[in-house]
Structure formats: C-alpha cells, structure tokens
C-alpha cells in the first residue's frame, strides 16, 4: 500500500513539475498525511526513522533558502513526504540517485547545446523514474 501511495505522490508531482514547473503543496501534504496513516496501521518503520527521512527534505529546504531557491522549495517539501514513506537512508539514496540522474541529463543537454549552465531542470520526474526502477528491480527497496 505504501508503494501505491508513494507512486501516486510522485506521479502527480512529476507531471506537475514537468509540465507546470511547480508542485502543489496540498497534494504533497495529503500524501504525507496518508504516509503517516500507513505507518500507524502497518508500522513498517519507526517514528524516528520517519522523522529522519523527513529531515532529508528539511535540509533541502534550508539549502533552497540559502541558495535563493536553486533547489526549489517544492523539491524539499516533496522529500519531506518521501522521507515519511521511506525513512532516512532510503530517502537519502532516492535523493542521491535522482540528483545524479538529473545531473547527467543536464550535462548531456549542455553538451548538445540544448540547455545553458543555469537552466532549470525539473527534478521530480527523475525521482519518479528512480523509484519505479527500484520497484521493478528491488521490490520497492532502495
């Protein structure tokens, strides 16, 4: 059930980030609350791990603030929600793999002269892609 919730969150936000260049806070908050409910029912990870996972997103929010939103606040809020589902280490791995993939994509676009160094790239589609691949090849475990 948690995988379905996380796929729903990433699917909706990935589409919005790609098409509209924004993420609606109400969608992320609803899925974050759903993640807490899942953990109350199933208890797959501890509250400490859930809070640790959310802290990954909080760190992104702080970095976004310090860099005048070079990393969007929506991305930070999204990683707060994914941390509720995944816990600290899995959320950190998801962030690392997603940003690595987005970075490679950005470098390729720069080499092909399709984007400039300071162009924005939506991150959430990469987060969705990484999560789907882990579901397929790892049974949802990062």
KEKE-3310 file (N, C-alpha, C; in steps of 0.2 Angstrom, whole numbers, plus 5000, padded with zeros to 4 digits):
npx = (5004:5010:5019:5010:5004:5016:5019:5008:5010:5022:5019:5009:5015:5027:5022:5016:5028:5035:5027:5021:5030:5030:5025:5011:5007:4996:4994:5005:5005:4993:4997:5008:5001:4994:5004:5009:4997:4998:5009:5005:4995:5002:5015:5028:5041:5050:5045:5056:5064:5055:5054:5068:5069:5061:5068:5078:5072:5069:5082:5085:5076:5082:5094:5089:5084:5095:5102:5095:5084:5089:5088:5072:5059:5048:5054:5061:5050:5043:5053:5052:5040:5042:5052:5044:5038:5049:5059:5075:5088:5084:5077:5088:5096:5087:5086:5100:5102:5092:5096:5109:5105:5098:5108:5117:5108:5107:5120:5122:5112:5118:5130:5124:5120:5107:5103:5108:5121:5114:5101:5085:5080:5067:5066:5058:5052:5063:5065:5053:5056:5068:5062:5052:5060:5067:5056:5053:5065:5070:5060:5054:5062:5075)
npy = (4994:5006:5008:5011:5023:5031:5031:5037:5050:5054:5052:5062:5074:5073:5075:5087:5095:5093:5098:5110:5117:5117:5112:5107:5111:5106:5094:5087:5087:5080:5067:5065:5065:5053:5044:5044:5039:5026:5021:5021:5011:5000:5000:4999:5006:5015:5029:5037:5034:5038:5052:5055:5053:5063:5073:5074:5081:5093:5098:5100:5110:5121:5122:5126:5139:5145:5146:5154:5148:5139:5125:5120:5124:5116:5104:5101:5100:5089:5079:5079:5072:5060:5055:5052:5040:5032:5032:5037:5033:5026:5037:5046:5039:5039:5052:5055:5046:5051:5065:5063:5057:5067:5077:5071:5070:5084:5088:5081:5088:5101:5098:5095:5107:5111:5116:5129:5132:5138:5134:5128:5112:5100:5091:5081:5071:5063:5058:5050:5041:5035:5029:5020:5011:5005:4999:4989:4982:4979:4976:4987:4991:5002)
npz = (5000:5004:4993:4983:4987:4987:4974:4968:4974:4968:4954:4952:4956:4948:4935:4936:4940:4928:4918:4922:4930:4944:4960:4969:4985:4993:4987:4991:5004:5007:5003:5012:5024:5022:5021:5035:5041:5035:5041:5054:5054:5048:5053:5047:5047:5060:5071:5073:5062:5052:5055:5053:5040:5034:5038:5028:5018:5024:5026:5012:5010:5018:5011:4999:5003:5007:4995:4987:4981:4971:4972:4972:4983:4982:4979:4991:5000:4994:4997:5010:5012:5005:5013:5024:5020:5016:5026:5033:5027:5015:5009:5008:4999:4988:4985:4981:4970:4961:4960:4954:4942:4936:4935:4926:4915:4913:4910:4898:4890:4890:4883:4871:4867:4871:4883:4894:4906:4918:4917:4922:4928:4929:4944:4950:4940:4938:4951:4952:4941:4946:4958:4952:4945:4955:4961:4952:4950:4963:4971:4978:4988:4992)
capx = (5000:5014:5022:5005:5004:5022:5019:5003:5013:5027:5016:5005:5020:5031:5018:5016:5034:5037:5023:5019:5036:5028:5022:5005:5008:4990:4994:5011:5003:4988:5000:5012:4997:4992:5010:5008:4992:5000:5014:5001:4992:5007:5021:5034:5047:5049:5044:5062:5066:5051:5057:5074:5068:5058:5074:5082:5068:5071:5089:5084:5073:5087:5098:5085:5083:5102:5104:5089:5080:5092:5084:5066:5056:5044:5058:5062:5044:5042:5057:5049:5035:5045:5055:5039:5037:5055:5064:5081:5093:5081:5076:5094:5098:5082:5089:5106:5101:5088:5100:5114:5102:5096:5114:5119:5104:5109:5127:5120:5109:5123:5134:5121:5119:5100:5102:5113:5123:5110:5094:5081:5078:5063:5069:5053:5052:5069:5063:5048:5059:5072:5058:5049:5066:5068:5051:5054:5071:5072:5054:5052:5068:5081)
capy = (5000:5012:5009:5014:5030:5035:5031:5042:5056:5055:5053:5068:5079:5073:5078:5095:5098:5093:5102:5117:5119:5119:5106:5109:5109:5102:5087:5084:5087:5075:5061:5065:5063:5047:5040:5044:5034:5019:5019:5019:5005:4994:5001:4996:5009:5018:5036:5040:5034:5043:5059:5056:5053:5069:5078:5075:5086:5099:5100:5103:5117:5125:5123:5130:5145:5148:5147:5158:5143:5135:5119:5123:5123:5110:5098:5100:5098:5083:5074:5078:5067:5054:5053:5049:5034:5028:5033:5041:5030:5025:5044:5049:5035:5041:5059:5054:5043:5056:5071:5061:5056:5074:5080:5068:5073:5091:5088:5079:5093:5106:5096:5095:5114:5112:5120:5133:5130:5140:5132:5124:5105:5098:5085:5076:5066:5059:5055:5045:5036:5031:5025:5015:5006:5001:4994:4984:4978:4978:4975:4993:4993:5006)
capz = (5000:5004:4987:4979:4989:4985:4967:4967:4975:4963:4948:4951:4957:4942:4930:4938:4939:4921:4913:4925:4934:4951:4964:4973:4992:4995:4985:4994:5011:5008:5003:5018:5030:5020:5023:5042:5042:5033:5046:5060:5053:5046:5057:5044:5050:5067:5071:5072:5055:5048:5056:5050:5032:5033:5039:5022:5014:5028:5024:5005:5011:5020:5005:4994:5006:5007:4988:4984:4978:4966:4973:4973:4989:4981:4979:4998:5003:4992:5000:5017:5011:5003:5019:5029:5017:5015:5031:5032:5022:5008:5006:5006:4992:4982:4983:4978:4963:4957:4958:4950:4935:4934:4934:4920:4910:4912:4906:4891:4887:4889:4878:4865:4867:4871:4889:4897:4913:4923:4915:4927:4926:4934:4947:4952:4935:4939:4957:4950:4937:4951:4962:4948:4943:4961:4962:4947:4951:4970:4975:4981:4992:4989)
cpx = (5004:5017:5017:5004:5010:5022:5014:5006:5018:5024:5013:5010:5025:5028:5018:5022:5037:5033:5022:5025:5034:5025:5017:5006:5002:4991:5000:5008:4998:4992:5005:5007:4995:4998:5010:5003:4994:5005:5010:4998:4997:5013:5027:5041:5045:5048:5051:5065:5062:5053:5063:5074:5065:5063:5078:5078:5069:5077:5089:5081:5077:5092:5095:5085:5090:5105:5099:5085:5083:5090:5078:5063:5051:5047:5059:5056:5042:5046:5055:5044:5037:5049:5050:5038:5043:5059:5070:5085:5090:5079:5082:5097:5093:5085:5095:5106:5097:5092:5106:5111:5101:5102:5117:5115:5106:5115:5126:5117:5113:5128:5131:5118:5111:5098:5108:5115:5118:5102:5091:5079:5073:5065:5064:5052:5058:5068:5058:5052:5064:5067:5054:5054:5067:5063:5051:5060:5073:5065:5052:5058:5073:5087)
cpy = (5006:5014:5013:5021:5034:5036:5036:5049:5058:5056:5059:5074:5079:5076:5085:5098:5098:5098:5109:5120:5121:5112:5109:5107:5105:5095:5083:5083:5081:5068:5060:5062:5055:5042:5039:5039:5027:5017:5017:5013:4999:4994:4998:5000:5013:5026:5040:5040:5038:5050:5060:5057:5060:5075:5079:5081:5093:5102:5103:5110:5122:5127:5128:5138:5149:5150:5151:5154:5140:5128:5122:5120:5117:5104:5096:5097:5091:5077:5074:5072:5060:5051:5049:5041:5029:5028:5036:5039:5029:5032:5047:5046:5038:5048:5059:5051:5048:5062:5069:5060:5062:5077:5077:5070:5080:5092:5086:5085:5099:5104:5096:5102:5115:5116:5123:5130:5132:5138:5127:5117:5103:5091:5079:5070:5061:5055:5049:5040:5032:5026:5019:5009:5002:4997:4988:4979:4976:4977:4981:4995:4997:5003)
cpz = (5000:4997:4982:4981:4987:4977:4965:4968:4970:4956:4947:4951:4951:4936:4930:4937:4932:4917:4916:4929:4941:4954:4969:4980:4995:4993:4990:5002:5012:5008:5009:5024:5028:5022:5031:5044:5041:5039:5053:5060:5052:5050:5054:5046:5056:5066:5070:5065:5050:5049:5053:5042:5030:5034:5033:5018:5018:5026:5017:5006:5013:5015:5000:4996:5005:5000:4984:4979:4971:4966:4976:4980:4988:4981:4987:5001:5001:4995:5008:5017:5009:5009:5024:5026:5018:5021:5029:5027:5015:5005:5004:4999:4987:4980:4979:4971:4959:4955:4953:4943:4932:4931:4927:4914:4908:4908:4899:4887:4885:4883:4871:4863:4867:4878:4890:4904:4919:4922:4921:4924:4931:4937:4948:4946:4936:4946:4956:4946:4942:4955:4958:4946:4949:4963:4958:4949:4958:4974:4980:4986:4989:4991)
residu = (UNK:UNK:UNK:UNK:UNK:UNK:UNK:UNK:UNK:UNK:UNK:UNK:UNK:UNK:UNK:UNK:UNK:UNK:UNK:UNK:UNK:UNK:UNK:UNK:UNK:UNK:UNK:UNK:UNK:UNK:UNK:UNK:UNK:UNK:UNK:UNK:UNK:UNK:UNK:UNK:UNK:UNK:UNK:UNK:UNK:UNK:UNK:UNK:UNK:UNK:UNK:UNK:UNK:UNK:UNK:UNK:UNK:UNK:UNK:UNK:UNK:UNK:UNK:UNK:UNK:UNK:UNK:UNK:UNK:UNK:UNK:UNK:UNK:UNK:UNK:UNK:UNK:UNK:UNK:UNK:UNK:UNK:UNK:UNK:UNK:UNK:UNK:UNK:UNK:UNK:UNK:UNK:UNK:UNK:UNK:UNK:UNK:UNK:UNK:UNK:UNK:UNK:UNK:UNK:UNK:UNK:UNK:UNK:UNK:UNK:UNK:UNK:UNK:UNK:UNK:UNK:UNK:UNK:UNK:UNK:UNK:UNK:UNK:UNK:UNK:UNK:UNK:UNK:UNK:UNK:UNK:UNK:UNK:UNK:UNK:UNK:UNK:UNK:UNK:UNK:UNK:UNK)
# end
